[in-house]
């Protein structure tokens, strides 16, 4: 006999095997997987080498205790300050290969590049606003966003050292405009408790950064329909939040998946009744689509920087630009190529933003 299913608010089916689960309220339920819940499908049974946050893992209790439980009603409200971000923010992967200060209004850096392990201490590489800009060859007036998304190893290093070595307090001394939350992994082939643990860790990091005086924006991690239910409620309950971030460089890179995710972000602003300003990390293919549904949005990527590192100059060519070899002597540095690439790339995105996409979205009702 086929068991009945529960119906969620977003019309995705929730199987009844989730009903007795003590984590159902925090999780929202496992969707579209027939008769089996996440533990039945994805739990290894408690193998010694398992690193997933699961009740059968021997470290489960200590890891859950470290985040004060898998609940989300015990966090301080995020009070995001007003911030203006343009259509394009260039990301600089590192400070090397440049000799002169980059004169650009706003750039993105990786927060984990701002620390080094020295004698076992998570030590900042700069202690003041001016030191940071000097170290990364930036103009003294350049505003800085910290892109929290990165590889797991660097995220875990921050998580392990952030409290003992006062990482948020050090970041607060550097004149940072906005910090995007760390994108701790959200996967579809793990017990849901693993994703809930990583979501809670990001929100704890945001609370700690805010307490230190930083302006923060959440990264909308997702693996299940229930995650988007959570973010709709979270943004609604934190009314000062306008800027949110979403990464499109890995699992969300295929264009149809990316467009579906963009639609889910739009569903947040329709749900809360105010305009949302998404920061689309690696989201340049979505410019036309995003222009249909958001009054303002930002693309953040390192494409001009990586082109410059590879001695390539950007040339606009419709939606498919060209990167032309621009060889220079290594000792000269990439300064001229980089500023040329950033300027032309930003203009190219601006041009595309005026060309509304008719492929996926109708013209939506504006909110806010």
PyMOL commands that set and color helices and strands:
alter all, ss='L'
color gray80, all
select helices_A, chain A and resi 16-18+24-27+38-42+60-66+111-114+129-135+152-161+167-171+192-211+225-237+255-272+284-293+303-309+330-332+335-353
alter helices_A, ss='H'
color red, helices_A
select strands_A, chain A and resi 5-7+13-15+88-91+106-109+115-118+121-124+143-146+178-180+216-217+243-247+277-281+298-301+312-315+322-325
alter strands_A, ss='S'
color yellow, strands_A
deselect
rebuild
show_as cartoon
